[in-house]
């Protein structure tokens, strides 16, 4: 997709009312499936998934607040999906201003924005409104009505696997549960779709798996259903918040020492980094256990080597989780710039290689293989021998060449020369 197509797809997805379950999720996945052949999975309510259970499905029609005396319509969710507490329960009653305030969410510090709030696992009813509007409502009483209900249904998520020459997998995951929020996370849905299109048209070396999941519970459900087949996963990214004008940000894996951490560092801040303003000011931040679904994939029982790629960090912008995160907050140009970076990431990832030492018990005898002395026309025989020893020590099948090069500060030419010599000698084998 070009810039206009990325933005056009954003315009298509933005108006849909989504939650962690329900028809909005299925409608969004159906639109994505028109562009890439995802499989849409259904997991019944009540299914045990790790320490959680799949919640009930949510159906919502409309939420309104009227002044009881005049009948004036003060709030209508038809104007903005954020006006209803997401996953709210039903209500139809007359309430005082004090009672209404207990179920009303506003942002006094940002009075003209509607907040995004949820009640997934604490059943209640509620509204979200512009604080400036509520100041004009008076003392009430108010007639409040929410037409919504919960029922045994299903949780849905989308998945696409694009096989490569190697069965080792790269995972790209994005959440699909937020309504009326363009950056968080229509941008992630659109760019994950576009990256999958790009990978599908290429001949990837690695196998790529794309996941479109409801936040938290969706990732947990996928992990629960696939925990026996995670060994092939060698890295990945969680994508969100990639349409605003902020510089790129990469959140590292928990130990910050995985191959993907070094590769992303190269792409964002290294010598070959993108020269755009966004990439020039790019940031690498350490892992913390708060955020998006990276905290599920990187939890201690899984520790998948996955980072998170965003522009601004969640919570650092006034628009975060408010009605100001609308289609005016993202641009075709920033979406396309993010896609260009992701395609560069894909190219670098598919060129990464992992090798295993075939004589790992003690140092192999290099002399009898003609590798200990001055080999060939190497301009730096000592550097060459050092590169040999580093490769033999570091090639455990877990570290990529980029990672080894960063760790050893080896000259790339000498490292490649040493790698080829060890491959020819049968001392290294690609994982």
Protein Blocks (a to p, Z undefined) as FASTA:
>chain_A
ZZklmmmmmmmmmmpccdfbdjklmmmmmmmmmmpccddddddehiaghjbccddddddf
bdcdddfklopafbdfklomklpcghiacddddddfklmmmmcccdfklmmbccddddfk
lccddddddfklmmmnonojaddddddddddddddddddddddfbfbdcdddddfkbghi
fklomkmmmmmmmmmmmmmmmccfbdcddddddehjlmmmmmmmmmmmmmmpgbdcddeh
ilbmbdcdddddfkopafklmmmmmmmmmmklcfbfklmmpccddddfbdcfklmmmgmk
lopacddddfbdehiafkgopaklcfklpcfklmmmmmmmmmmmmmmmmmpccdddfblg
ojadfklnopmmcghjbfblmlmmmmmmmmmmmmnolacfklmmmmnopafklmmmmmmm
mmmnopaccZZ
